[in-house]
Amino acid sequence: MAYDAVKMKDWQISEAAEENMPTPDQWREKLNLGKDEIIPFGRLCRLDFMKIIERLKSRPDGKYIEVTAITPTPLGEGKTTTAMGLLEGMGKRGLNVGGAIRQPSGGPTMNIKGTAAGGGNALAIPMTEFSMGLTGDINDIMNAHNLAMVALTARMQHERNYNDEQLAKRTRMRRLDVDPTRVEMGWILDFCAQSLRHIIIGIGGRMDGYMMSSKFSIAVSSELMATLSIVRDLADLRQRLDNITVAFDKKGNPITTRDLEVGGAMTAWMRNTINPTLMCTVEYQPCMVHAGPFANIAVGQSSIIADRIGLKMFDYHVTESGFAADIGFEKFWNVKCRYSGLKPHVSVLTTTIRALKMHGGGPRVVAGLPLPDEYTKEDLGLLEKGLPNMVHHINVIRASGINPVVCINAFHTDTKAEIAMVRKVAEAAGARCAVSSHWADGGDGALELADVVKEACQDENDFQFLYPVETKLRDRVEKIAKVVYGANGVSWSPEAESKAKMLESDSKYNDYATMMVKTHLSLTHDPAIKGVPKGWTLPIRDVLIYSGAKFLCPCAGTISLMPGTSSDPAFRKVDVDVKTGKVTGLF
């Protein structure tokens, strides 16, 4: 039975559904897991990845389903809601289905966007635990990341205070000669704290650290979070955590976590993060939560580990990519699938009529403010002007060799004529299309979507990467800009081009993935430009090097790794019932 999603808040729906949520023992029986393959964690549990993948290694993989979206409004268009609804719809059809989503950052949860648990009757539960730390992965990543900075800054202090002989005698260290103007890493915190973007550390005496400029980024932007999402096992994680470039010395040579002898301790902090956490929808379909990197500044995917065991455990496995198809799907396509060796069967393109109207020239959408009337009343002219954005994303997915399914994530304000127009254009562009009211109706509202996705999974596809692995960095960026973003070409700042040439000339970077850094609010580098702009050039201002994750990150436009807290943040509404201890006000 669906809950009244109009009258009930998401946290209230979660609280009601949690009364019948399976216990770890019930999950063990329901999912046919061994006693030692499930790790209880209060009312949640982790899945022991290494044991499950070893036992099921000979079992054929299930169908691999990815969920993405058109270019969103600042409110988001419901990818997680669609993923949860699809799980519920397929569950209603009696299919063996499960999924994997990312863990939400505390920054958006306590700011404007709120949690990333979906919504209404298409919600991941228990919502409070999901929204506030879950089983501790982000906290472990923060400790591991900040430990690297502790190791670096302590080393810089000791190297300043002692000569070479004293340094060797007192610390058993060789001099690294860190260049304080070329410290690549900063500190991380899982909140939106704009006052920490640029800081001075080490103020005080000679024993109070090394005084220099430093910075904070949000935790989920850490290279360690990106690394967790793409490793295959604990051994892979251990190796990568030794290769992170923390700074450069005064001769320009990289200083890594291996040089600081901190990679082992970082892995110790992260040892438990290798195992996904098991949650479920409000209709009790299983869904793993693992990793949580942003998509505009990182890979934007739940983990390869979760997908690997999901494809063994379930006949249908649903995974979600962050933001729109130009970012999340592109990285799923050319990075995650290349690393994992997994081949998707179908991609679901989440579409809303309100977002299409925005791309047609509708008024500005501002998170926290009511939607203008244009988005809640029928306007076929505005909608028609915005439909090219959906078609563009359909074509991006089709460029990978996959025929997509367009999911019209229905709102009660959508009219029959508007829905018919979207369906007609989607089908004319070569996509299947389904209307889904999962937010309001749960699995019953997602039956058409479930049927269409199941049908699409039977299609043979010719999945191919956008570029071969030997393609040079600048050629990769040119291909992504033209095919995925619709740009005429790419312009490089002198600094970025110089760095790109250096990277292309060094063979050790040949197998690094290309991880574009770009706004999610536009196909371009400018978040204010909507629709499908023509005749523009993508500017690249820098290339970041993530040597642990093996990412080269060309930066288009200005992206802050530390978002700011708004004037009306969500934390104002969050509280605790002191009689029951339950959290209220999350959304």
N, C-alpha and C positions, 0 to 999 in steps of 0.2 A: 504494500500500500504506500502510495506516495504521500509525502508530507505537504502541508500547505506552504509552499515556498514563498508566496506573496506575503503571508502574515508572519511567518517564522523567520528569524535570523538564521544565518548559516550555523552559528555556534549552537543554537537551540536544536536545529535539525541533527547536528552531530551528536549532541548530548542524548537526544531521544534514541537515535540509532545505535549508540554505543551500548545500550542496555542488553542487546542481543548479539553484540560483536563476538566472533569466535575467540576463545582463549588460545594460548599457544598449544596446548594439548589438542584442542579441537582442530586447529590448523594442521597439526602434524598428521592427524587422521584424514582430514579432508584432502590434503595435498599429497598423501602417500609418502610422507617424509620419514626418514629414520629418526630414532630418538636422539641421536647425536648430531642430526642435521639442522636442528632448530635450537636457537639460543634464546631462552626467555629473558625479557627485559621489562619487568613490571607486567603490564597488560599487553605490551607489545612483544615482538621477538625479532631477532635477526635470523637470517638464513646463512648457514655455513657454506659459503660458496665453494670452497675447495672440495669438500666432501660430496656435495650435490653434483658438481660438474664431473667428478671422477666416477660416481656411480652411474650417471646417465650419459656418459660420453658416447656410447654406441647408439643411443636413441636418435632417430631422425628429428631434425628441427621442425617446429611448427611454422605456421604462416607469420610473417614479420610485417607488422602494420605500423606506419609512422603517421603522426598527427602534426600538422603545421597550420599556417594561416595566411590570409592576405595581410597587407600592411595595416597594422592596427591603429585605432584611436589610442590616446593616452590611457583609456580605461581597460584596454585589452579586449580581445574578441572571443575569449572562452576556449582556448585550446585545451587546458586541463579539464574544464567542464565537459568539453566534447570527448576527451579521452575517457573520462569517468562514465559519461553517458553511453559511449560505445561499449565499454566493458559491461555495463548493465544491460544494454540491449542484446548483446551477444549471449550474456548469461541467461536472459529471459528465453532465448531460443534454445537453451539447453547445451550450449557449446562450452567446451573446456577452454576458458579464456582467462588471461591474466595480463598484467601490464607493469610498466615502470615509469615513474615520473621523478622529477628533480625535487630535492629538498629546498624549501623556501629560505631566503635570507631574512634575518631579523630586520634589516634595513627597510625594505618595502613593507613588511608586515606591520611595522610600527610607524609607517609613514603614510603615503597616499594610497598605494595600490592594495594594501592588505595582504592576506595570505595567498598562497597559490594552490589551494586545495580544491579548486573547482567551486561549485556553488549550487544552492538549491538542492534538488534531488539527485544531482550529479556531483557528489561531494566525496572527498577522501576523508576517512575517519580513522582514529580520533583526531579531530581538528586541532585541539589545544596542543597536544604533543607534537603534531606535525608542524605547527606554527611556531613553537617555542622550544627548539633545540632537538626534538626527537630523541634519538639515542646517542647524541653527542658528537656526531661527525664534524660539524662546523667548529665546535669548540676544540676538538682534537687537531683540526687543520690550523686553527689560529695558534694553538700552542706550538705546533711544529714549525710553522712559518716564523713566528716571532722568536723562537729559539735560534733560528738562523741569524736573525738580526742581533740577538744577544751575543752570539758567538762572534759576529763581525765587529760590533762596536766595542766589546771587551778586548778583542785582539788589537784594534786600533789604539785603544788607551794604553795597553801594555807595550806596544811597539813604540809609542811616543815616549813613555816613561823610562824605558830601559834601552841600553845599547845592545849590540848583537850578542856580546858575551853574557851579559846579565839575562837577556831574553832566553838564551839557550839554557842557562843554568836554572833559572827560576820557573820557566814555563815549558821547557822541552819543545819550544816552537822555533821555526825558522821565520825570518822576517818576510812578510807578504808585501809590505810597502803599498798599502791601499791608497788609491787616489780618492780623497774625500769628496771631490767634485764628480766622481763617476761611480757612486753607489747606486746600483740599479734597483735593489729591493728597498721597500719601506716596511712599515709595520701594518698590521691589519686589525680591523675591528668590525663586527657584524652589525653596525648601525650606520645610518646616513649622518655623517658628522663632518660637515663642511669646514668647521673650525680646525680640523686636524689635517686638512689637505696639505698645508705647508707649515712646517714647524721647525724650531731650533731645539736640538737636544744637546746634552752634555754641559749645560750651564752650571758653573760652580768651580770647584778646585780641580787639581790634577787627578784626584781619585774619583771624580764624579763623571767619568766618561770622557768621550771625545766630542768637543763642541763642533757641530756642523749642521747644515740644513738637512732635514729629513721630511718624511711624509707618512700619511696613513692612507690606505685604500680599504674598500669594503672587503670583507673576508672572502666572499664568493668570487672576487676577481683574482684571488691568489693563484699563482701558477700551481700550487699544490692541489687546489680544487680542480683545476683543469686536468691535472695529471691523474687524479683519482678517477675521473670520468673515462679515461682512455686506456688505463692499464689493463692487462689481462690477468694478472695474479699478483701475489705479494712479492715474489721475486722481481717482477717487472717494476713494481713500485719502489722497492729498495734500490734498484739500480738507477732509476730516474732521480731519486732524491739525493743521490751523490753528484749529480751533474748540473745542478741549478747554478746559474751564474748570479752571484750576489753582488759583485762589484768588479772593478778593473784596477790593476796596479798602475803605477805611474809610467810604465812603459806601454800600457795599453793591453796587457794580457789579462784574460778573464781570471777571476778568483771565484772558485766554486765552493759548494758545500763540502765537497771532498777535501779541498784545501783547508777548510776550517774544521775538518774532522767532526762534523755535526750530522751527517746524513743518517748514520745509524740511530742516533737518538731521535731524530725527526721521524724515522720509520717506526720507532718504538711508540711514539705518541700516536701515530696513525695506524697501528697494527689492527685495531678493531674496525676501522673505517672500511676495510676491504669487504665486509659482509653487509649486504643490503638489509634494510629494515622492511618488515612486512606489515602493510596496512591493508585497508579494503575500502570499497565504496559503501555508501549507505545501504546498498542491497547485497553487500557482503561478497562481492567478487574480489579476489586477491589482487593487490597492487603493491609492488615493491617501490621503495623510495631510496635512491642512491645517487649521490653527488648532486651538486647544485650550481654549476658555473653559469654566469650570465652569458647571453648569446651575442650581445653587441660588443663585448670586450673579451669574450672567451668562446669555448666550443658550444655552450648552450644545450648540452645533452645530459640525460641521465646516463648511467655508466654502461660501458661495454659488458662489464661483469653481470649486471642485472639482465641485460638482453640475452647474454649467453645462457644463463640458467633458465630464464623465462621461456626461451625457445625450446628448451629441453622439457620443461615441466608442463607447458601448455600447448594445445593445438593451435591457438591463436594468441600471439603476444603483441600488445599495443605499447608503443613508446612515443613520447612526445618530444618535439624539438622546440626550442625557445624562439619567440617572436615569429616573424613572417618567413615565407619560403625563400626570400632573397638572402636571409641570414641563417635561420635555424635549419631549414632543409638543405641549403647549400653546404653547410658544415656537416650535417648528417651524411649527405651524399658523398662529398669529396674528402672528408676527414674521418668521421666515425666509421663508416662502412669500409673505408680503405684499411684502417687500423684493425678492425674486427674481422674482416673477411666475410661478413654477413651480407646477404642479398635481400633487400626488402621486396615485398610482394605488391604493396599498395601504399600510397600516401593520401591521407585525408586532409583536404584544404578547408579549414574552418573559415566560414564567411558570415558576416553579419550585414544586414541591410543598413544599419546606422553607419558602419565604417565605409561602405560603398558610397553613401550619400556624402560623407565627409570628403572622399576623394573626388566627388563630382562638384565640389565647390561649396559645400555646406559650411555653416559657421564653425568657428573654432570650438573644439571640445576640450574642456578643462576638467581634470580630475578634481572631485570634491564639489563641483558646481552642477546644478541641474542641467540636463540636456536641453538645448534649444528646441523649439517646437518642430523645426524641420526634420528632426530625427524621430519624432513620435507620431507624425501625421503623414499620410500618403503623399508622396511627391515622386512620380514616375520620371519626370524630367531630370531631377537631381540624381536619382538612382541610375538612370541610363548613362549619364555623364561619368559616373564613378565606376561603371562595370569594367572598363579597360584594365583597372588595377587587378581585378580578379582574373581576367583573361591572361594578363602578364604572368601571374603566379602559376596558373595552369600550364602555361608554356614552359616555365622554368622546370616544373616537375616533369613534364613530358620530355624535356631535353635530356633527362637521365635515363629515359627508356621506360618510364612508368606511366601508366594511364591513371590519373588521379580521380578521387571521389571528392566532389564538392559537398561539404556539409553546410547547409544553411542553418546556422545556430539561431533558432527562432525566438523572437521576443513577442510579447503579447500585442505590441503596437504594430507589428508587421502585417500588411494586408495581403489578401490573396493575389491581387494584381501585381504587387511588388515581388512576392515569392515566385509567381509564374514568370516574371521577366528575368529574374536571376537564373532560374532553372533553364529557361530557353537559351540564354547566352552561354551558360556553362556547358550544356550539351552540344551546342553548336561549336564550341571550342575543343570538343573531343573528350570531355570529362563526363563521368557518371555524376548524378546529383541526387541528394536526398535531403528532405526537410526533417529536422529533429527538434523535439521540444523536451529534451532531457532535463533541462533546468526545472521546468514545471512538473514534468510527469515521470522522470526517472527512466527506467528501462522500457516501460510501455511507450514512452514518447520517442524512443530511439530504435524502434523495431525496423522501420524503413532503412535507417542508416545501417543497422546491423546486417540486414539482408543484402543491401547494395555492396557493402564492404566485403562480405563473405563471397559474393559473386565475383567481385573484382580480384579477390585472392586467387581465383582459379585461372586468371589470364596468364598466358606466357608473356614475360616481358624481357626486354633486351637491355637490362641495367648496365650502364657504362659510366665510368667517371668522366668528368668534364675535360680532364687533361691527363696525360700519362705522367707517371711519377718523375720522369727525367726532365720534364718541362722546367725551364728556368723561372725564377721568382717573378721577374717583371712580365714575362709572357703569361704566367698563371694569373696575375692580377689583371692583365689586359683581357684575358678570356672571361674571367668572372665579371669584370666591369661591363663588358659588351653583352654577353649572353644572359647573365643573371640580373644585372641592374638596369640594362638598357642604355648604357652610356655610349657616347661616340668613341671614347678612348680614355686614356689616363695621363695625367700630368704629375711629375715627380718634383718635389722640392730638391734643391741641390744636395742638401744633407741626406734626404731619403734615397736619392738616386746613387749617391756615393756609397751609402751603406748597402744598398741592394747589389751594386756591382761587386763589392767586397764579399758579400755572402754567396753570390753566384760563382765567384772564383775559388772558393774554398770547398773542397769536396765533402767535408764533414757535415755540411748543411744540405747535401743533396736529398736526403730522405726526410727533411723537416717538413711538416705540414704547413700549408698556407692558411692562416687564421685571420680573416679580415676583421678589422675593427671599424665599425660604422654604426650610425644611428639606426634604430629599429623603426623610427616613425616616418621614414621616407625611403623610396628606392634609391635616392641620392644620398650624399653626405650631409645634406641640409634638412633638418627635421621639419622645417616649415614648408617644404615643397611636397605637395600631395599628387595623387593621381599617377600617371605614367608620363613623366616629362621627357621631352625630346631635345636633341641637340645640345647635350651637356657633357662635361668632362669631369671625371672623378679625380680629385686632387689627393695625392699621397704625401703626407708631411713627415712621416717617420716610419721606421720598421723596428718593432720590439722583438727581442730575442728571448724566447723561453727555452733554455737549453735542457731543462729536465723533461718537460713535456714534449720537447722537440717541435716547437711551434715557431714560425716566423710570422709576425703580426703586423702587416701593413696598416697604417692608421689613416683613415679618411675623415677629414673634418676634426672637430674637437670633441673628444669623449673623456669625461672625468671618471677615474677609477674610484672616486669617493663621491657618491651622490649627496645631495643636501636634503635636510629635513624641511618639510613645508611649513607654512604658517598655521595649518590646521591638520596636524598629524593624527594618525589613527590611534596612537597610544592614549590620547585623551579619553577615548571611549572604553578602554580596557580596564577591567577591575577584577577583584576576586570576591566571591561570596564567602564571607568569613565564617559562616556556619557550616558550609559544605566543603570549602576549599576549591570550588570550581571556578574556572576563569570565565568571565563574561565579556562581551563586547567585541570579540574578534570577528573579522569579516574577510 
